[in-house]
Amino acid sequence: MASRREFLSVFRKPLEPKENVLPLVVRPPYGSDESLFQSECPTCESQACVTACDEQIILIRGDGTPMLNFSKSGCTFCEDCASVCEPNVLNLENTHTSEKINATFRISTEGCVAHNGVICFSCKEPCIDDAILFNGMFNPVIDMDKCTGCGFCVGRCPTHAIDFTAIPMAQPTTITESEQQI
């Protein structure tokens, strides 16, 4: 008779070594590729993107790369960070990341006071893209088609009910020869 351990070992999968996957980070706009952040930014001594940001939301991580911190403000897409970026990681020609930051935002229905019957428009007021819609007076939702990921709503929420998740950076769209002929 087989032991329980032998029986259960049939269901055990062999451990596969995990690849070195870099965690996703919310990056300033105008970037083209995560690999450029990793290769160029750590050697940048001036860190001019940080000082150029009037909103003071660009921070340098421990690995020497920039990230966005929405705790006090948001991104105005003013182009200043890209204008001063010496390694050219942030570049105004990167139009695929010039209007949307690599993050998705979510309103917690448990933490949001408006979802719990209190009139509050703190997140809607700073949203210049009208991406936060209210279903009636008490049910704010984020319209992901309109949301640019600027982050102004995060710091304005009195209960910190808005959180965000980094997503892979948008890649430039390439037009194939057949599409050009159409």
N, C-alpha and C positions, 0 to 999 in steps of 0.2 A: 504494500500500500504506500502510495506516494505521500510525502508530507505536504502540508499547506504551502510551505515556502516553495517547494518544487512546482506545485500547481500554479501558484501566482506568478512565478518567474516566467511562465509562458507569455504572460501579458506585458511583461516589462519590455520596453523598447530600448535598444542600445543608445547610450548617450552619444550624441553627435556633437563634435566641437562647434561652438558658436563662432561665427565670423566676427571680426572686429567691426561692428556696426556703430557708426557715430550717432549719438543721440540727436534728434532734430531740435534745432534752436530757431527762435524767431529772430530773423535777421533784418537789418535796415533795408528799405526799398532800394531799387536800382542795382541789386546784385545779380550776377548771371548764373553762378554755379557754386554749390557748397564747397567743391574742391578748391576753388580760388580763395575762399575765406580761410580754409585750412592751410593752404600753402603760402599765401602772401601776407595775410594780416599779422601772424605772429612776429614777422620780421619788421613790421612797420613801427618805427620808433616815434613818429610824430603823433600818431593816433588822432589825426586832425578831424576825423569824423565825429569824435566825441565832443571836442571843443566847438565844432561848427553847429551842433544841434542846439537850437534855441530852446527846445522843449526839455532838454537834458534827459532824454530817454535812452540814449545809446551808452551802454556800459561795455567794458572790456572784460571778458570771461578769463578764467584762470589759464586757458590755453592760448590767450592772446587774440582771440577773435571777438568781433563786436556782436552784441545781442541787444534786443529792445526790452526795456522795463517800463511797463504801462502803469505802475503803481501810483504815479502822480500826474501823468499827462499822457498825450498820445502823439502820433506822427501827423504832421501837416503836409507831408510830401513836398516840402519847400525846396528840395534839390540841393541844399547846402552841403549835406554829407557827401553827396556824389561829386560835387564841384571841387572839394578839397582832398578827395581820396587820391593819395600819391601812387599807391600800387595799382590804381584803376580797377579795383575789385568792385567798387560802387561806381557805376558809369551811367550817365544820362541816356546813352544809346540803348540801354537795356530796357526797352519799352515794355517788355513782357512782365517786368516786375515793378514798373513805375507807378502803377495805380492800385496795387493790391499787395499787402504784406502776407508772408507765408504763415498764416494762422487762421484757425476757425474759432469763432466765439460762440459761447453758449450761456444762456441765462438759467440759473438753477431755480426751479419752481419752488423748492423748499426754502431757499434763502432769500428770495426776492420778496420784498414787502408788498409790492403791487400784486403779486400772485397770491398774497395772503390778505387781500382786502384793504390795503392802505394806499391812498392816492399818492403816487410817487412817479415822477417823470425824470429823475436824475440821470438816467442813462440816455434818454431820448434827447434831452436838451443839447448836449454837446455833439450829437451825431449830425454832421453836416451833410451826410449822404442819405438821410432819412431811412436808414437801414433798420431802425428799431420801430416796429409797428405795434400798436396796441389793439388787441381784440377787445373792444369795449374800454372800460377805464382801468381794468386790473390785470390784463394778461399780455405783457410785452413779449414779443418774439423777434428774433433777428432774421431779417430777410437776407439770406446768404448771397443772393444775386446782387444786392446793392452794397453789402458790407465790404469795405476796402481793408478792414483789419487795422484801422488807424489806432484803436485802443483807447480812445478818449473815454469811452463808456466804463472801462474797467476801474479807473481811478475815481470816477464820480459816483459809483454805486456805494451808498452808505452801509450796505451790509455785505459787500464784497461777493455778491451773488453772481457776478459775471466772471467766467474763467475762459481760458483759451488753450488751444492745443496747436503746437507747431505742426505744419504740414510740409511736405517736400516743396522746394522752390519751383515756381512755374518755369517751364522750359520754353525757349523761343519756338514759335511755330515756323516751320519751313514749308515753303511752297514748292511742290514738285513741278517738273516740266509740264506734265499733262494739265495741272491746275493753271499754270501760267498761260497755256494756249487757249483756255476756255474763255 
